[in-house]
Amino acid sequence: MQNFLSKHYSPLIVVPLIGVLSAYYFGLTGALFAVTGEFTRWGGHILAFFGFDPKGYTYLNIIGFKGGVLDRGSGIMIVGMFLGAFVAALLSNNVKLRLPTSALRVTQALVGGILAGFGARLAMGCNLAAFFTGIPQFSLHAWYFTVATIVGTWVGAKIIKNKFFASKAKLAKCTCEYTPQKHEKSSKNKILLIITIVITALIMYDVTAKKEIFALVLVFGLMFGFLLEKGQVCFTSAFRDLWLAGRSSMAVAIVVAMMIGAIGTYAFIEAGVSPKIHWAGLNASIGGFIFGIGIVIAGGCETGWMYRAVEGQTHYWFVGIGNVIGTILLVLVWDKIGFLATDYPKINLISEHKYSGLIATYIGLAAMLGFILWYEKVYFKRIKNEN
């Protein structure tokens, strides 16, 4: 049992499981497995801290900004994700403070994070609400976002291949003797694990007193965070690694998970749960493209930075800060660029076309899977010919 909890799991198992959980999360709570909307509300709190009135910003009103983090389902879910990921990292003995290697990497984290945060909220969602859980919601805007994001990650991969972004670190032979400190780490991890469990119990007690459903939301957040860390699930690596190294396992796992999530979500929609549909406008394409570039430059998507941050990788603290800054910038300019979204309709594929909308979604996902496998084959064939 200890070995099972301490090892990492294959994304081909973890990601489809997250797909199943995201469908149940939607069906049982009526909410999406999503994160950047809540990051934007954190930005609203920051604006309020500096004396700005959040009620004066259209975008914050659109996303229903009110209350504190633990007064909102989205806030509780994200807190649960951080706690779940931290527990998973402790069990894997994977918590260690790792400082950025250079000012360039910090700049990359911040700039990439800002681009990703801005692009995600322009498109009304990130790799979750406008992709992983957006497509299973049958919202047309998610397809616009997905295609643009894939193109954006390709452009981002071209950018980071530039010599300017190459590591300046020099390899040197180490003559020092390695002394493992497994026992000390284990003791520290046990203490941190107990503290985390106590904090989780206190939060559970607090939020349950507000709304009983919040307890369920917190449990889902814990499971999402735990699985993301255990599977090292990163949407950035899914496409960046495909472009740069021909590795397809993460991308395949994500598409398979969406196929599973789509049928589960469809069942709940048929049972009466309302899907989350957004504007199928230029905002989704432009936002997706910016988001795709941003996550590759930053080195992590909106969920990837979360579990890496609690592992102690400080690079991803800056990615998270950049994300929130990006959402604030979007809030500030929304009244000038919001027409990119609001001038277009919200299109629900299954309400418009019923079963043909469901079939079209699966054809689209199958085409995406076929493209990934085709690209992998072409990549390695080209490498073989070059050698």
Backbone hydrogen bonds, N-H to C=O, Kabsch-Sander energy under -0.5 kcal/mol:
donor,donor_aa,acceptor,acceptor_aa,energy
5,L,1,M,-2.2
6,S,2,Q,-1.7
7,K,3,N,-1.3
9,Y,230,K,-2.4
13,I,10,S,-1.8
14,V,10,S,-2.5
15,V,11,P,-2.1
17,L,13,I,-1.4
18,I,14,V,-2.3
19,G,15,V,-2.2
20,V,16,P,-2.0
21,L,17,L,-2.5
22,S,18,I,-2.9
23,A,19,G,-1.5
24,Y,20,V,-2.1
25,Y,21,L,-3.0
26,F,22,S,-2.0
27,G,23,A,-2.4
28,L,24,Y,-2.8
29,T,25,Y,-1.9
30,G,26,F,-2.1
31,A,25,Y,-0.7
34,A,32,L,-1.3
38,E,35,V,-0.6
39,F,35,V,-1.8
40,T,36,T,-2.2
41,R,37,G,-1.6
42,W,38,E,-2.1
43,G,39,F,-1.8
44,G,40,T,-1.8
45,H,41,R,-2.0
46,I,42,W,-2.0
47,L,43,G,-2.5
48,A,44,G,-2.3
49,F,45,H,-2.2
50,F,46,I,-1.6
51,G,48,A,-1.7
52,F,47,L,-2.5
56,G,53,D,-2.1
57,Y,54,P,-1.8
58,T,56,G,-0.6
61,N,57,Y,-1.6
62,I,58,T,-2.2
63,I,59,Y,-2.0
64,G,61,N,-0.9
65,F,60,L,-2.5
66,K,64,G,-0.6
71,D,68,G,-1.8
72,R,69,V,-1.0
76,I,72,R,-2.4
77,M,73,G,-2.4
78,I,74,S,-1.7
79,V,75,G,-2.3
80,G,76,I,-2.5
81,M,77,M,-2.1
82,F,78,I,-2.4
83,L,79,V,-2.3
84,G,80,G,-3.1
85,A,81,M,-2.7
86,F,82,F,-2.1
87,V,83,L,-2.4
88,A,84,G,-2.2
89,A,85,A,-2.4
90,L,86,F,-2.4
91,L,87,V,-2.5
92,S,88,A,-1.6
93,N,90,L,-1.5
94,N,89,A,-3.4
96,K,94,N,-0.7
96,K,311,E,-2.9
98,R,96,K,-0.5
98,R,312,G,-3.4
99,L,97,L,-0.5
106,V,102,S,-1.6
107,T,103,A,-2.5
108,Q,104,L,-2.7
109,A,105,R,-2.5
110,L,106,V,-2.5
111,V,107,T,-3.1
112,G,108,Q,-2.8
113,G,109,A,-2.1
114,I,110,L,-2.6
115,L,111,V,-2.5
116,A,112,G,-2.5
117,G,113,G,-2.7
118,F,114,I,-2.8
119,G,115,L,-2.9
120,A,116,A,-2.6
121,R,117,G,-1.9
122,L,118,F,-2.1
123,A,119,G,-1.9
124,M,121,R,-0.6
125,G,120,A,-3.4
130,A,126,C,-1.6
131,F,128,L,-1.5
132,F,127,N,-2.3
133,T,128,L,-3.2
134,G,128,L,-1.5
135,I,131,F,-2.0
137,Q,134,G,-0.7
138,F,135,I,-2.1
139,S,134,G,-1.3
140,L,138,F,-0.6
140,L,347,I,-2.4
142,A,139,S,-1.6
143,W,139,S,-0.6
143,W,140,L,-1.1
144,Y,140,L,-1.4
145,F,141,H,-2.5
146,T,142,A,-2.6
147,V,143,W,-2.4
148,A,144,Y,-2.1
149,T,145,F,-2.7
150,I,146,T,-2.5
151,V,147,V,-2.0
152,G,148,A,-2.6
153,T,149,T,-2.8
154,W,150,I,-1.6
155,V,151,V,-2.3
156,G,152,G,-2.9
157,A,153,T,-2.5
158,K,154,W,-1.8
159,I,155,V,-2.2
160,I,156,G,-2.5
161,K,157,A,-0.8
162,N,159,I,-1.6
165,F,162,N,-1.8
166,A,163,K,-1.4
175,T,173,K,-0.5
185,K,181,Q,-2.2
186,S,182,K,-2.4
187,S,183,H,-2.3
188,K,184,E,-2.3
189,N,185,K,-2.9
190,K,186,S,-2.0
191,I,187,S,-1.8
192,L,188,K,-2.5
193,L,189,N,-2.6
194,I,190,K,-2.2
195,I,191,I,-2.3
196,T,192,L,-2.6
197,I,193,L,-2.4
198,V,194,I,-2.3
199,I,195,I,-2.5
200,T,196,T,-2.7
201,A,197,I,-2.4
202,L,198,V,-2.3
203,I,199,I,-2.5
204,M,200,T,-2.8
205,Y,201,A,-2.4
206,D,202,L,-2.3
207,V,203,I,-3.0
208,T,204,M,-2.2
209,A,205,Y,-1.2
210,K,206,D,-0.6
210,K,207,V,-0.7
211,K,207,V,-2.4
214,F,211,K,-1.0
215,A,211,K,-0.5
215,A,212,E,-1.3
216,L,212,E,-0.7
217,V,213,I,-2.0
218,L,214,F,-2.5
219,V,215,A,-2.0
220,F,216,L,-2.4
221,G,217,V,-2.5
222,L,218,L,-2.4
223,M,219,V,-2.3
224,F,220,F,-3.0
225,G,221,G,-2.6
226,F,222,L,-2.5
227,L,223,M,-2.6
228,L,224,F,-2.6
229,E,225,G,-2.0
230,K,226,F,-2.4
231,G,227,L,-2.6
232,Q,228,L,-0.5
232,Q,229,E,-0.6
233,V,228,L,-2.2
234,C,232,Q,-0.5
238,A,234,C,-1.3
239,F,235,F,-1.1
239,F,236,T,-0.6
240,R,236,T,-3.0
241,D,237,S,-1.8
243,W,239,F,-2.5
244,L,240,R,-2.8
245,A,241,D,-2.3
246,G,241,D,-0.7
246,G,242,L,-0.9
247,R,241,D,-1.6
252,V,248,S,-2.9
253,A,249,S,-2.3
254,I,250,M,-2.2
255,V,251,A,-2.2
256,V,252,V,-2.6
257,A,253,A,-2.2
258,M,254,I,-2.0
259,M,255,V,-2.0
260,I,256,V,-2.1
261,G,257,A,-3.1
262,A,258,M,-2.5
263,I,259,M,-1.3
264,G,260,I,-1.7
265,T,261,G,-2.8
266,Y,262,A,-2.5
267,A,263,I,-1.8
268,F,264,G,-1.8
269,I,265,T,-2.5
270,E,266,Y,-2.5
271,A,267,A,-1.2
272,G,269,I,-1.5
273,V,268,F,-2.3
277,I,275,P,-0.8
280,A,345,P,-2.9
281,G,279,W,-1.4
282,L,340,L,-0.7
283,N,340,L,-1.6
284,A,281,G,-1.1
285,S,281,G,-0.9
286,I,282,L,-3.0
287,G,283,N,-2.6
288,G,284,A,-2.0
289,F,285,S,-2.2
290,I,286,I,-2.4
291,F,287,G,-2.7
292,G,288,G,-2.7
293,I,289,F,-2.0
294,G,290,I,-2.6
295,I,291,F,-2.7
296,V,292,G,-1.3
297,I,293,I,-2.3
298,A,294,G,-2.8
299,G,295,I,-1.8
300,G,295,I,-1.0
305,W,301,C,-2.1
307,Y,303,T,-1.4
308,R,304,G,-1.7
309,A,305,W,-2.0
310,V,306,M,-1.4
311,E,307,Y,-0.8
312,G,309,A,-1.3
313,Q,308,R,-2.1
314,T,98,R,-2.1
314,T,312,G,-1.2
316,Y,313,Q,-1.6
317,W,314,T,-0.9
318,F,314,T,-1.4
319,V,315,H,-1.2
320,G,316,Y,-2.1
321,I,317,W,-2.4
322,G,318,F,-2.7
323,N,319,V,-2.5
324,V,320,G,-2.0
325,I,321,I,-2.3
326,G,322,G,-2.9
327,T,323,N,-2.1
328,I,324,V,-2.1
329,L,325,I,-2.4
330,L,326,G,-1.9
331,V,327,T,-2.3
332,L,328,I,-2.2
333,V,329,L,-1.5
334,W,330,L,-1.2
336,K,333,V,-1.6
337,I,333,V,-1.5
338,G,334,W,-2.7
340,L,337,I,-2.1
341,A,338,G,-2.0
342,T,338,G,-2.6
343,D,339,F,-1.6
344,Y,341,A,-1.9
347,I,278,H,-0.7
347,I,345,P,-0.7
348,N,346,K,-0.6
349,L,138,F,-3.1
349,L,347,I,-0.7
352,E,348,N,-2.1
353,H,349,L,-2.0
354,K,350,I,-1.6
356,S,353,H,-1.6
357,G,354,K,-0.9
358,L,354,K,-1.3
359,I,355,Y,-2.8
360,A,356,S,-2.6
361,T,357,G,-1.8
362,Y,358,L,-1.9
363,I,359,I,-2.5
364,G,360,A,-2.5
365,L,361,T,-2.3
366,A,362,Y,-2.6
367,A,363,I,-2.4
368,M,364,G,-2.1
369,L,365,L,-2.4
370,G,366,A,-2.6
371,F,367,A,-2.4
372,I,368,M,-2.2
373,L,369,L,-2.2
374,W,370,G,-2.4
375,Y,371,F,-2.9
376,E,372,I,-2.2
377,K,373,L,-1.9
378,V,374,W,-2.5
379,Y,375,Y,-2.8
380,F,376,E,-2.2
381,K,377,K,-1.9
382,R,378,V,-2.2
383,I,379,Y,-2.3
384,K,380,F,-2.4
385,N,381,K,-2.1
386,E,382,R,-2.1
387,N,383,I,-1.4
